[in-house]
């Protein structure tokens, strides 16, 4: 089978590997759509773990099964990270802090034609796609679930003013989700294309982040790794407000300690998604409560993954880039 091995953002090598053999309780998935995630573009984070086969936003069909729960031909989304549901973090509802969740993955990775799904992922991380949900839409289940998790952490409500810094895919998902909750949403970016998309996707107001601005928000969701966003967040958070670092920067953040203390500001983060978030995400997509189709701007075969990384990294007039491993050039 063909796979794409990541060395850095400009060096992603196509190679052939044997199709993985599955064991008891496992399944083999033929990948029909695989999204390029913003975290895969964080070279400073990824390159030290390379070379490796990345990709975790996958949808496809089961071609082999040694599980009693699933059969060949079923259309599925598969979560790459699953919790143990037994540790103190899971029992407290903090599934994304679970050590098992952070260590697990499928074999070898989503930028390939096939993946072996380990038994633990089969048991708690496989979601059947209804006919109404395409494989492309299936790649958006995990990104939307991450937004659901983040907004659950900071308890976004309908009476809140929510400021979203960065209007890439994660920002747009957070816009649509916050609007679904009834909040007033203000979005920023430095890219006119993405500011237009933020308007299109429901933001009540948009701001060019290159220009100085001053407002107060109850909740701020940082969806960009740009260091300037941290300062913007602290300037705009209202008293007793919460700043969520949905995206992270390579640099450490500087906290204005006096404001943090006097104004009772909360700073928090969210990582990944738990099964409850993934289930809710699929339900939102299935029922049409959050439309993700129009966020997919580029579709490329696996052979053009380097071009896909370039398009996604340049972030000019693109949102989600989806690879289709079975599509030939």
C-alpha positions in Angstrom: 0.0 0.0 0.0 1.1 3.6 -0.5 1.9 5.8 2.5 3.2 9.3 3.0 6.0 9.6 5.6 6.5 13.0 7.2 10.0 14.3 7.7 9.1 18.0 7.7 6.5 20.3 6.1 8.4 20.3 2.8 9.7 16.7 2.9 6.9 14.2 2.9 7.9 11.0 1.1 5.7 8.5 -0.7 6.6 4.9 -0.2 5.2 1.4 -0.3 4.5 -0.7 2.9 2.8 -4.0 3.4 -0.9 -3.8 4.2 -1.1 -4.3 8.0 -2.3 -7.7 9.3 -5.1 -7.6 11.8 -5.4 -9.6 15.0 -8.4 -10.7 17.2 -10.9 -7.9 17.7 -9.3 -5.7 15.1 -10.4 -4.2 11.8 -8.7 -3.0 8.6 -10.0 0.2 7.1 -9.6 1.3 3.5 -9.2 5.1 3.8 -11.3 7.1 1.4 -10.8 10.5 2.9 -8.1 11.9 5.2 -8.0 15.5 6.4 -4.9 17.6 6.9 -5.1 18.9 10.5 -3.7 22.3 11.6 -1.7 20.4 14.2 0.1 18.4 11.5 1.3 21.8 10.1 3.0 22.7 13.4 6.5 21.8 12.2 8.2 22.8 15.4 6.0 20.2 17.2 5.9 17.5 14.6 9.5 17.4 13.2 11.0 16.2 16.5 8.7 13.2 16.3 9.5 12.3 12.7 9.9 10.5 10.5 6.4 9.2 10.9 3.1 8.7 9.1 0.7 11.4 10.3 -3.0 11.8 9.7 -5.8 11.3 12.2 -9.0 12.7 10.5 -10.0 9.7 8.5 -13.1 8.1 7.1 -13.4 4.9 5.1 -14.9 1.4 4.9 -14.1 -1.8 6.7 -12.4 -4.3 4.3 -11.4 -6.9 7.0 -12.9 -7.6 10.4 -12.0 -9.9 13.3 -14.5 -8.0 15.5 -17.9 -9.3 16.4 -19.3 -5.8 16.4 -18.3 -4.7 12.9 -18.4 -6.3 9.5 -16.8 -5.6 6.1 -18.4 -3.0 3.9 -19.5 -0.7 6.8 -18.7 3.0 6.4 -16.9 4.4 9.4 -15.0 7.2 11.1 -12.4 6.0 13.5 -10.9 8.0 16.4 -7.1 7.7 16.7 -7.1 8.5 20.4 -9.3 6.6 22.8 -9.4 6.7 26.6 -9.2 3.8 29.0 -12.4 4.8 30.8 -10.9 3.4 34.1 -8.3 5.9 35.3 -8.9 8.8 37.7 -9.0 11.2 34.8 -11.7 9.3 32.9 -13.8 8.7 36.0 -13.7 12.4 36.7 -14.9 13.2 33.1 -11.4 14.4 32.0 -11.0 11.7 29.3 -8.6 13.8 27.2 -6.1 13.8 30.1 -6.0 10.0 30.1 -2.5 8.4 29.5 -4.0 5.7 27.3 -5.6 8.3 25.1 -2.3 10.1 24.6 -0.4 6.9 23.8 -2.7 5.1 21.5 -3.1 5.4 17.7 -3.9 3.4 14.7 -1.4 1.7 12.4 0.4 3.2 10.6 -1.4 6.6 10.3 -4.1 8.3 8.3 -1.9 9.4 5.3 -2.0 5.9 3.9 -4.3 3.7 1.9 -5.2 1.3 4.8 -5.0 1.4 8.6 -5.2 -1.4 11.2 -7.4 -0.4 14.0 -6.3 -1.8 17.4 -8.9 -3.6 19.5 -9.2 -0.8 22.1 -10.0 1.7 19.3 -12.4 -0.8 17.8 -14.2 -1.1 21.2 -14.5 2.6 21.9 -13.5 4.6 18.9 -15.4 3.4 15.8 -18.5 5.4 14.6 -20.7 4.2 11.8 -21.4 6.8 9.1 -25.0 7.1 8.1 -25.7 7.3 4.3 -26.4 11.0 4.7 -22.8 11.7 5.8 -20.1 11.5 3.1 -16.6 10.3 3.7 -15.4 13.9 3.3 -17.8 15.1 6.0 -16.5 12.2 8.1 -13.1 13.8 8.2 -14.6 16.8 10.0 -16.1 14.8 12.9 -12.9 15.0 15.0 -12.2 18.7 14.3 -15.7 19.6 15.3 -15.6 17.4 18.3 -12.5 19.3 19.5 -14.5 22.5 19.3 -17.3 20.9 21.2 -14.9 19.8 23.9 -13.4 23.3 24.1 -16.6 25.1 24.4 -17.8 22.6 27.0 -14.7 23.3 29.1 -15.4 27.1 29.1 -19.2 26.7 29.2 -20.2 29.0 26.3 -23.8 30.3 26.8 -26.3 32.2 24.8 -25.8 35.5 26.8 -22.0 35.5 26.2 -20.0 37.7 23.9 -17.5 35.3 22.4 -14.3 36.6 20.7 -12.6 34.1 18.4 -9.0 34.9 17.4 -8.2 33.3 14.1 -10.7 32.3 11.4 -9.1 29.1 10.0 -11.0 25.8 10.1 -10.9 25.6 13.9 -12.1 29.2 14.2 -14.9 28.7 11.8 -16.1 25.6 13.6 -16.0 27.5 16.9 -18.0 30.3 15.3 -20.7 28.0 14.1 -20.8 26.1 17.4 -21.0 29.3 19.5 -23.8 30.7 17.2 -25.7 27.4 17.6 -25.5 28.1 21.4 -27.0 31.6 20.8 -23.9 33.6 21.7 -22.8 36.8 20.1 -19.6 36.1 18.1 -16.8 38.4 17.0 -14.0 36.9 14.9 -10.6 38.1 13.9 -8.0 37.3 11.3 -5.3 39.0 9.2 -6.5 37.3 5.9 -9.4 39.0 4.0 -10.5 35.6 2.6 -10.9 34.2 6.1 -12.6 37.3 7.4 -15.1 36.9 4.6 -15.6 33.3 5.5 -16.1 34.2 9.2 -18.9 36.5 8.1 -20.4 33.8 5.9 -20.2 31.2 8.6 -22.2 33.4 11.1 -19.9 35.8 12.9 -21.9 38.9 14.1 -18.8 41.1 13.5 -15.3 40.6 12.1 -12.1 42.5 12.8 -8.8 42.7 11.0 -6.4 41.7 13.7 -3.6 43.9 12.2 -5.6 46.9 13.3 -5.8 48.0 17.0 -9.2 47.2 18.5 -10.7 47.3 22.0 -13.7 45.3 23.2 -14.7 43.1 26.1 -15.7 39.5 25.7 -16.9 36.9 28.2 -15.2 34.1 26.5 -12.1 34.2 24.2 -11.1 31.3 22.1 -7.6 31.5 20.7 -7.6 29.6 17.4 -4.2 30.8 16.1 -0.6 30.2 17.1 0.4 33.7 16.3 2.1 35.1 19.5 0.2 38.5 19.1 -3.1 36.7 19.7 -2.1 36.2 23.4 -1.8 39.9 24.0 -5.0 40.5 22.2 -6.8 38.0 24.4 -5.6 39.5 27.6 -6.5 43.0 26.4 -10.1 42.0 25.5 -11.1 39.5 28.2 -13.8 40.9 30.6 -13.8 40.5 34.3 -14.4 36.9 35.4 -13.9 35.9 31.8 -12.3 32.8 30.4 -9.6 32.6 27.8 -9.3 29.2 26.0 -6.1 28.3 24.2 -7.6 26.1 21.5 -4.4 26.5 19.5 -1.0 26.9 20.9 2.1 28.9 20.0 5.7 27.7 20.0 6.5 30.5 22.5 5.6 30.5 26.1 2.8 33.0 27.0 3.2 36.0 29.3 0.4 36.5 31.8 -0.3 40.0 33.1 -0.5 38.7 36.7 -2.1 41.8 38.3 -4.9 41.9 35.8 -5.2 38.1 36.1 -5.6 38.4 39.9 -7.7 41.6 40.2 -10.1 40.7 37.4 -10.5 37.0 38.3 -9.5 35.9 34.8 -9.4 32.2 34.0 -6.9 30.8 31.5 -7.4 27.3 30.3 -6.8 25.0 27.3 -8.4 22.0 25.7 -6.8 19.0 23.9 -8.5 16.7 21.5 -11.9 15.1 22.0 -13.6 12.5 24.2 -16.1 9.9 23.0 -19.0 12.0 24.2 -17.8 14.9 22.0 -17.3 12.7 18.9 -20.8 11.3 19.3 -22.3 14.7 19.6 -20.2 15.9 16.6 -21.4 13.1 14.4 -25.0 13.9 15.5 -24.6 17.6 14.6 -23.3 16.7 11.1 -25.9 14.0 10.5 -28.8 16.3 11.5 -27.4 19.3 9.6 -27.1 21.4 12.7 -23.6 22.3 11.7 -22.7 22.2 8.0 -19.1 21.2 7.4 -19.2 20.6 3.7 -18.4 24.2 2.7 -15.3 24.2 4.8 -13.6 21.6 2.5 -11.9 23.7 -0.2 -9.4 21.3 -1.7 -9.4 17.6 -2.5 -6.1 15.9 -3.6 -4.8 12.4 -4.1 -2.2 11.1 -1.7 0.5 11.7 -4.3 0.0 15.4 -3.9 0.2 15.5 -0.1 3.2 18.0 -0.4 1.0 20.3 -2.4 -1.7 19.8 0.2 0.6 20.8 3.0 1.7 23.9 1.1 -1.8 25.0 0.4 -2.8 24.5 4.0 0.3 26.2 5.4 0.0 29.2 3.0 -3.5 29.7 4.3 -4.4 32.1 1.5 -7.6 31.0 0.0 -8.0 27.6 1.6 -9.7 26.0 4.5 -9.8 22.3 4.9 -7.6 20.2 2.6 -8.7 16.6 2.3 -6.6 13.8 0.8 -8.2 10.9 -1.1 -5.7 8.0 -0.9 -7.6 5.8 -3.4 -7.8 8.6 -6.0 -5.1 8.3 -8.5 -3.3 11.2 -10.2 
